[in-house]
Amino acid sequence: MILVTKTWEEISFPTYTPAGDEAEPNFEDDGFDFIDEPMGFRELVGLIEDEACKMPSCWPAGGSTFEWLSAEPQMDMQTGVWRTIALHYSQKNPTRNAKYWRWAFKAAGVIKKAQA
């Protein structure tokens, strides 16, 4: 079993002004879908693929325990708020579980064979 945390963040952008002022995004909210959730290896790979979390926090992805995976932001068409989710390796995992994080990156196609 490997412990994984899933976070989310929502931002919105102010409406366009004719004056052309550069507006900063408004950070609406952020939080956790789950924290330190135990899951099996196949379940983790399935989660990465199901949530389309294919954007590593650094490039090239190495599968380090300090790297996380994000999905493309999705916009709620009714509110105009953009939501991004990310998967993180829990630092509460025993050291021996670090290899499974890297292996999951490989199995989900985040780390290409040429990088491995």
N, C-alpha and C positions, 0 to 999 in steps of 0.2 A: 504494500500500500504506500502511496505517496500523498502527501498533504499539499493541496493546491488552494489558492485564494483567487476569487473572481471579483474584480472591481468594475465600477462604471463611473462615467463622468458625463454630465450634460452641460452643453453650452448653447447660447443663442447669440445671434448677431443683431445689433441694432438696425433699424430700417435705414435705407439709403436717404441721405439728405442732399438736396440740390446744391448746397454749398460745397459738396465734395469733401466734407470733413472725414478724416480717417477715424473710424470708430473702432474701439477695442471690443472684443467679444465679452459677453457677460457670462461668467461662470455661474450656472444656475444651481447645480447640486452635484454631489458625488457620494459614493458609498460602496458598499459591498453587497454582492449577491450571496456569497458565502465566504467564510474564513476558515482556513486550515481543514478543508473538506477532504477526508480520506477517499482515495479512489484507486482502482487498479490501473495497470499500464494501458490496457486496451481502452478502458473508460476515458483515460486522459487523452489518448490519441483521438478517440472519437469526439471528445469535447473540443479539442483544437480544430478538428475538421468541421464539426457541426456549427460551431460559432464563427468559422472562417477567420480564426486568429492566426493569420499567416504573416503579420508584420512584426518582425523582431525589434526589440528596443535598441539594438545596435547592428551595424553591418560591417563585415559579414557575421552572421549569427554563428555563435560557437556552442550554444547550449549551456552557458554558465548559469549557475544558480541565481545570479543577480540580473539575468536577462529576463524579460517578460515578453509576452506575445499580445499584440493588440489586433482588433478587427477594424475594418474600414468604418468610419463614422456613418451612422444611419440617421436620416432625418425623419422626425415625426411630421407627417404632412399637415396635421391639424394645428400643431403648436409652433412648428418651425424650429424646434429644439433638436440639436444634434446630440446623439448619444454614442459614446464609444465604450467598448468593454475591453478588458485586459485580463490575462491569466498570469498569475505569479506563483513561483515556487515558494513554498512556506519555509522560512528559516527554522521552523520547529522540526523539520525532517531530520532524521539521523543522517550523518555524513554519507553512509553507504547508499542513500537514495538519490544522490546527485546524478549518478550515471543514468538513471531512468529519465530524468528531465531531458538530458541530452539525447538519449535514445528516442524519446517522444518527438523531439524536434526533427530527427531524421525520419522517423516513421510517418510523420505528417507532411513531410516534404519541405519543411522550413529550412533545413540544412540539406543542400544538394549533395549528391555523391562526390562531386569534384571538391567540395569543401571539407568533407569528412576525412 
